[in-house]
Amino acid sequence: MLHEVFETPSHIILVMEYAKGERLIDYVIEHSPLPEKEAMIIMKELLEGLVHLHSLDILHRDLKLENIMMYKEKKDSERITLKLIDFGLSVKSNNIELFKRSGTPGYVAPEVLLAETYDTLVDVFSAGVILFTM
């Protein structure tokens, strides 16, 4: 959740809520491979977040395990909360930069690598890579 925005001549500072938990990559490394049921719960949360972002015409463009925070209430709980972080490469989908190469190799959709125009499906491709990794 965004709490406040400060602008200086050279920077924009976003004050966001504290995201407790751990990076999803750390959790996956420790528990890999994840049980199918747990991966399914994580993917449901991730895709719901993407649906919300995309409904606002926002592309994350750097979706990867390192940019997702994960929190479980209790160790054995099925309740998992995800928070997307690092919106440094994000853009509005009506932005003219939707042909520009951006993202992390290994998670990037082919159309981005080919410098073709793209849309929200590049985030869905990255989500697929995340599922494969889990």
Beta strands, then each sheet from edge to edge (+ up, - down):
strand 1: 2-7
strand 2: 12-16
strand 3: 22-23
strand 4: 58-59
strand 5: 68-72
strand 6: 80-84
strand 7: 91-92
sheet 1: 1+ 2-
sheet 2: 3+ 5- 6+
sheet 3: 4+ 7-
end
